[in-house]
Amino acid sequence: MSKSSLKLARKWIKQADAVLVTASNGFAISEGVNLFTDNQNFRQSLGDMVTKYHLPNLLSAFSYDYPHDVERFRMYGRVAEFYNYSYHASPVMQKLQGLLAGKDYLVWTSNTEGHFKQAGLPVLEVEGSWLEGICQNGDHVDLKNVLHEIYQKDQAGTLTAADVPLCDICGGTVKLNLAGPDFQINQT
C-alpha cells in the first residue's frame, strides 16, 4: 500500500462515525494461518497426522473424513494449541487495533481461527470459529479450554473416546461450528 493510500485511509477512518472492518484469508495469512498451503506452521501444528492422513493443508485437515471422532478432535486440539493457545496479537493486528482506537467498530470476518476475538475486538464470525462447537440442538459450546486438554492428553498418549466433548446442556455430540449444513452463526 502506498503512503498516499494509507494517509487517505487514516483520514477516512478518523472522519467516520463508525467502522466496519471486513477481513478474510489475507489477514489470517498475515497472522501465520494459511489454510491453503503445506508450510512449516501446518506441519508443525499437525505433526505425524500430515503424513498419516496425507493432508495437503489445513483446509483439507478440517474437512477430512477421519476414521473416528478421537482423531478429528486430536487434529482440532493440535491446531488450536498451535494457533490459539499461546496467541499474541501480530504486528498487523496491533496496527489494526491502533487504527481503530477510540472508534466504534465491528470486525466482520470469514476467518475461523478466532484471532480477532482473542485480540479483544468485537467480531461477527460469518463462517464460525474452530474454537466453538455446536451440538445437535444448536447450543454453542466454547471449546478453547477443552481443545487444550485434548492436546495435553494427545501429547501424553492418553487421549480416548471418553475425551471427545459432549454438550453440557443436552449431552449431545459436539461438532465444530464452521460453515456447512449444521452451521449456526453465533449471535452473541
C-alpha positions in Angstrom: 0.0 0.0 0.0 1.4 3.4 -0.9 1.9 6.1 1.6 -0.8 8.3 0.0 -3.3 5.4 0.1 -2.5 4.8 3.8 -2.9 8.5 4.6 -6.2 8.6 2.8 -7.4 5.5 4.7 -6.4 7.0 8.0 -8.3 10.2 7.1 -11.5 8.3 6.3 -11.3 6.3 9.5 -10.7 9.4 11.5 -13.8 11.1 9.9 -16.1 8.1 10.2 -18.8 7.8 12.8 -18.2 4.0 12.9 -16.1 1.5 11.0 -17.0 -1.9 9.6 -13.8 -3.9 9.2 -14.0 -6.8 6.7 -11.2 -9.4 6.8 -10.6 -12.7 5.2 -7.8 -15.0 4.3 -5.2 -12.3 3.6 -5.5 -11.1 7.2 -5.3 -14.7 8.6 -2.2 -15.3 6.4 -0.6 -12.2 7.9 -1.1 -13.8 11.3 0.5 -17.0 10.2 -2.6 -19.0 9.4 -2.7 -20.2 5.8 -5.5 -22.7 5.2 -4.4 -23.4 1.6 -0.7 -24.4 1.8 1.6 -27.0 3.1 4.0 -24.9 5.1 6.1 -25.1 8.3 3.2 -23.9 10.6 0.9 -26.5 9.1 3.4 -29.4 9.5 4.4 -28.2 13.0 0.8 -28.0 14.2 -0.3 -31.4 13.0 2.9 -33.4 13.2 2.5 -37.0 12.2 -1.1 -36.5 11.2 0.1 -34.8 8.0 1.7 -38.0 6.6 -0.7 -40.4 8.3 -3.7 -39.0 6.5 -1.9 -37.5 3.5 -3.2 -34.0 4.4 -2.1 -31.2 2.0 -3.2 -28.2 4.0 -5.3 -27.0 7.0 -8.5 -26.7 4.9 -8.2 -30.4 4.0 -7.4 -31.3 7.6 -10.7 -29.8 8.7 -12.8 -31.5 6.0 -11.1 -34.9 6.1 -13.3 -37.9 7.0 -11.3 -39.3 9.9 -12.0 -42.9 11.0 -13.4 -41.8 14.4 -14.1 -38.6 16.4 -11.0 -39.1 18.6 -8.8 -38.5 15.5 -10.9 -35.5 14.5 -10.6 -33.9 17.9 -6.9 -34.8 18.0 -6.5 -32.7 14.9 -8.6 -29.9 16.4 -6.6 -29.9 19.6 -3.3 -29.7 17.8 -4.4 -26.9 15.6 -6.0 -24.9 18.4 -2.8 -25.4 20.6 -0.5 -24.2 17.8 -2.5 -21.3 16.5 -4.6 -20.2 19.6 -3.5 -21.3 23.0 -0.5 -19.0 23.2 -1.8 -16.4 20.7 -0.3 -13.0 20.8 -1.5 -10.2 18.5 0.7 -9.9 15.5 2.1 -6.5 14.4 -0.7 -6.4 11.7 -3.3 -7.0 14.4 -1.7 -4.3 16.6 -1.7 -1.8 13.8 -5.4 -2.5 13.2 -6.2 -2.0 16.9 -4.3 1.3 16.8 -6.2 2.5 13.7 -9.5 1.7 15.4 -8.7 3.1 18.8 -11.4 5.5 20.0 -13.8 4.5 17.3 -17.0 2.4 17.3 -16.3 -0.6 15.1 -17.1 -4.2 14.3 -15.0 -6.8 12.6 -16.9 -8.9 10.1 -14.8 -11.9 9.1 -14.9 -15.2 7.4 -11.7 -16.2 9.3 -12.4 -19.1 11.6 -9.2 -19.1 13.8 -10.7 -16.7 16.4 -7.8 -14.3 16.4 -10.0 -11.1 16.3 -11.9 -12.4 19.4 -8.6 -13.3 21.1 -7.3 -9.8 20.4 -10.4 -8.4 22.2 -12.1 -7.0 19.1 -15.8 -7.1 18.6 -16.4 -9.6 15.8 -19.0 -11.3 13.8 -17.5 -14.6 12.5 -19.7 -15.3 9.5 -18.2 -18.8 8.9 -17.9 -19.7 12.5 -14.9 -20.5 14.7 -12.7 -23.6 15.2 -12.8 -22.7 18.9 -16.5 -23.1 19.2 -18.7 -26.2 19.0 -22.3 -26.7 18.3 -24.5 -29.6 19.4 -27.4 -31.2 17.6 -29.8 -28.8 19.4 -27.9 -25.7 18.3 -26.3 -25.0 21.6 -23.0 -23.1 21.3 -20.0 -24.7 23.2 -16.8 -22.8 24.0 -14.0 -25.3 23.1 -10.8 -23.4 23.7 -10.1 -25.0 27.1 -11.5 -28.4 26.0 -9.2 -28.4 23.0 -6.2 -27.5 25.2 -7.0 -30.5 27.4 -7.4 -32.8 24.4 -4.0 -31.6 23.1 -2.4 -32.3 26.5 -3.8 -35.8 26.5 -2.8 -36.4 22.9 0.8 -35.5 23.8 0.7 -37.7 26.9 -0.7 -40.6 24.8 -3.8 -40.8 27.0 -6.5 -39.4 24.6 -9.5 -41.7 24.4 -13.1 -41.6 23.0 -14.2 -40.5 26.5 -12.4 -37.2 25.9 -14.5 -36.3 22.9 -16.6 -33.4 24.1 -20.4 -33.6 24.6 -22.7 -30.6 25.1 -23.1 -29.6 28.8 -26.7 -28.7 28.2 -28.2 -31.6 26.3 -25.4 -34.2 26.4 -25.3 -34.4 22.6 -22.3 -34.8 20.3 -20.4 -31.6 19.6 -19.1 -30.6 16.2 -17.1 -27.5 15.3 -19.4 -24.7 14.4 -18.0 -24.0 11.0 -19.6 -23.2 7.6 -21.6 -26.2 6.5 -25.1 -27.7 6.8 -25.2 -27.5 10.6 -23.6 -24.1 11.0 -25.4 -21.6 13.2 -24.0 -18.1 13.4 -23.2 -17.1 17.0 -25.3 -14.0 17.5 -23.7 -13.0 20.8 
